[in-house]
Amino acid sequence: MGHGVMVTGATGTVGRHLVGRLLARGSRVRALCRSPEHAAALLPRGVEIARGDLTDSASLESALHGVDAAFVLLAEDGGEAFAHAAYHSTGLRQLVVVSADAPRGPGFDNPLFVKHVQGEARLRAAGLPLTVLRPGPFASLALQWAPALAAGDLVGVVHPDLAVPVIDPRDIAEVATAVLLGPEPAGVRILPLSGPQALDVHARVRVLGEVLGRELKVARIAPEQWVRLVAGRLPEAYARQLIEVERYLIERRLPVVASVREITGSAPRSFRTWAQDHAAAFSAPDRAQSFEEAS
Ligand SMILES: NC(=O)c1ccc[n+]([C@@H]2O[C@H](COP(=O)([O-])OP(=O)(O)OC[C@H]3O[C@@H](n4cnc5c(N)ncnc54)[C@H](OP(=O)(O)O)[C@@H]3O)[C@@H](O)[C@H]2O)c1
């Protein structure tokens, strides 16, 4: 039986890597896209494109027709539309969802927590074999520093001492590929995912500076200043939610886990490797805005 995988977020951080890996393994890939025209310009040849939206279950039901697995991102609706569509699909044999380590219960009403907690519960209720990937923060979050580093050598962050084992999105894609094309799954499997080493912002910026051949510095800035700094790129409410997630992560102290190696057979990529492979992203002067300008 040939595999057919529906990939959501195929133009995004993890999905773009997943698509290439699935195609290379001979899988049939269908990308769910809000704008097929935009996606067609980005996706490799051979990917089927289905117009749809993660919050529109009718579009998902039709996009799921004829595939036996789906790679799911959670949208603002906390997986509601996807769970509904998956429950009504006839050919689906498994779901792999990208979630996150999130606190649950009263007091944790941050939408970034809620969407993951609700999303996991709703997809579970769809009754299909389900693999929940719970990566920590992505190495690619460092791209948030690119505008400041195009303008100067200083990165301003709210929590410079926050140490997290950032994960390379390519490793999440490798894990998803192994699960989607691996042995027939059963039940619900939760997989926390991490990179190889917890690094605070000082350490990550130091590595990035070594890779770029520059001496970079980190400054602690107030939450309000950071919200202003990212105003052109992130909606204000979302920026505040991210700061709250960071506060949670300071207390949570995400551990380094072995799951990438266990599932893929390879060690997770280091932050240095991520930085070396994305160095070009830190030399685009047109997006420059230093954090002093935003203060
Ligand atoms: N970033 C992190 O550090 C981190 C950490 C832990 C967990 N996560 C989880 O990982 C997920 C993906 O990471 P990311 O933040 O880097 O996102 P991303 O992959 O860049 O998300 C954007 C992708 O999702 C698609 N998309 C967004 N909303 C959609 C909708 N309503 N319908 C259809 N497609 C939609 C976009 O398609 P278009 O081309 O149509 O825009 C694009 O392909 C997050 O949602 C989060 O759950 C992230």
The ligand as an SDF file (V2000), in Angstrom:
LIG
                    3D

 48 52  0  0  0  0  0  0  0  0999 V2000
    8.1700   28.0580   17.3970 N   0  0  0  0  0  0  0  0  0  0  0  0
    8.4370   27.3930   18.5030 C   0  0  0  0  0  0  0  0  0  0  0  0
    9.4480   27.6250   19.1840 O   0  0  0  0  0  0  0  0  0  0  0  0
    7.5020   26.2830   18.9420 C   0  0  0  0  0  0  0  0  0  0  0  0
    7.7870   25.5800   20.1160 C   0  0  0  0  0  0  0  0  0  0  0  0
    6.9460   24.5190   20.4880 C   0  0  0  0  0  0  0  0  0  0  0  0
    5.8600   24.1870   19.6720 C   0  0  0  0  0  0  0  0  0  0  0  0
    5.6130   24.9050   18.5560 N   0  0  0  0  0  0  0  0  0  0  0  0
    4.4740   24.4970   17.7040 C   0  0  0  0  0  0  0  0  0  0  0  0
    4.9150   24.3540   16.3850 O   0  0  0  0  0  0  0  0  0  0  0  0
    3.9490   24.9060   15.5160 C   0  0  0  0  0  0  0  0  0  0  0  0
    4.5950   25.3700   14.2240 C   0  0  0  0  0  0  0  0  0  0  0  0
    5.6470   26.2580   14.4800 O   0  0  0  0  0  0  0  0  0  0  0  0
    5.7790   27.7420   13.9510 P   0  0  0  0  0  0  0  0  0  0  0  0
    5.3260   28.6560   15.0210 O   0  0  0  0  0  0  0  0  0  0  0  0
    7.1690   27.8910   13.4620 O   0  0  0  0  0  0  0  0  0  0  0  0
    4.7210   27.8830   12.7920 O   0  0  0  0  0  0  0  0  0  0  0  0
    4.8760   27.7670   11.2270 P   0  0  0  0  0  0  0  0  0  0  0  0
    5.2440   26.3960   10.8250 O   0  0  0  0  0  0  0  0  0  0  0  0
    5.7480   28.8480   10.6970 O   0  0  0  0  0  0  0  0  0  0  0  0
    3.3600   28.0500   10.8580 O   0  0  0  0  0  0  0  0  0  0  0  0
    2.9950   28.5810    9.6710 C   0  0  0  0  0  0  0  0  0  0  0  0
    2.4960   27.4740    8.7220 C   0  0  0  0  0  0  0  0  0  0  0  0
    1.1930   27.0670    9.1290 O   0  0  0  0  0  0  0  0  0  0  0  0
    0.2660   27.3740    8.0920 C   0  0  0  0  0  0  0  0  0  0  0  0
   -0.9710   27.8570    8.6920 N   0  0  0  0  0  0  0  0  0  0  0  0
   -1.0970   28.7440    9.7090 C   0  0  0  0  0  0  0  0  0  0  0  0
   -2.3990   28.9300    9.9940 N   0  0  0  0  0  0  0  0  0  0  0  0
   -3.1000   28.1580    9.1370 C   0  0  0  0  0  0  0  0  0  0  0  0
   -4.4800   27.9120    8.9260 C   0  0  0  0  0  0  0  0  0  0  0  0
   -5.4160   28.5400    9.6630 N   0  0  0  0  0  0  0  0  0  0  0  0
   -4.8520   27.0410    7.9550 N   0  0  0  0  0  0  0  0  0  0  0  0
   -3.9120   26.4180    7.1950 C   0  0  0  0  0  0  0  0  0  0  0  0
   -2.5830   26.6010    7.3490 N   0  0  0  0  0  0  0  0  0  0  0  0
   -2.1940   27.4550    8.3010 C   0  0  0  0  0  0  0  0  0  0  0  0
    0.9420   28.4400    7.2520 C   0  0  0  0  0  0  0  0  0  0  0  0
    0.4150   28.4040    5.9700 O   0  0  0  0  0  0  0  0  0  0  0  0
    0.2940   29.6820    5.0190 P   0  0  0  0  0  0  0  0  0  0  0  0
    1.3380   29.4540    3.9650 O   0  0  0  0  0  0  0  0  0  0  0  0
   -1.0950   29.5980    4.5080 O   0  0  0  0  0  0  0  0  0  0  0  0
    0.5400   30.9040    5.8640 O   0  0  0  0  0  0  0  0  0  0  0  0
    2.4080   27.9800    7.3150 C   0  0  0  0  0  0  0  0  0  0  0  0
    2.6320   26.9090    6.4280 O   0  0  0  0  0  0  0  0  0  0  0  0
    3.3050   26.0290   16.3280 C   0  0  0  0  0  0  0  0  0  0  0  0
    1.9770   26.2540   15.9090 O   0  0  0  0  0  0  0  0  0  0  0  0
    3.3350   25.4830   17.7080 C   0  0  0  0  0  0  0  0  0  0  0  0
    2.1360   24.7410   17.8890 O   0  0  0  0  0  0  0  0  0  0  0  0
    6.4030   25.9370   18.1640 C   0  0  0  0  0  0  0  0  0  0  0  0
  1  2  1  0
  2  3  2  0
  2  4  1  0
  4  5  1  0
  4 48  2  0
  5  6  2  0
  6  7  1  0
  7  8  2  0
  8  9  1  0
  8 48  1  0
  9 10  1  0
  9 46  1  0
 10 11  1  0
 11 12  1  0
 11 44  1  0
 12 13  1  0
 13 14  1  0
 14 15  2  0
 14 16  1  0
 14 17  1  0
 17 18  1  0
 18 19  2  0
 18 20  1  0
 18 21  1  0
 21 22  1  0
 22 23  1  0
 23 24  1  0
 23 42  1  0
 24 25  1  0
 25 26  1  0
 25 36  1  0
 26 27  1  0
 26 35  1  0
 27 28  2  0
 28 29  1  0
 29 30  1  0
 29 35  2  0
 30 31  1  0
 30 32  2  0
 32 33  1  0
 33 34  2  0
 34 35  1  0
 36 37  1  0
 36 42  1  0
 37 38  1  0
 38 39  2  0
 38 40  1  0
 38 41  1  0
 42 43  1  0
 44 45  1  0
 44 46  1  0
 46 47  1  0
M  CHG  2   8   1  16  -1
M  END
$$$$
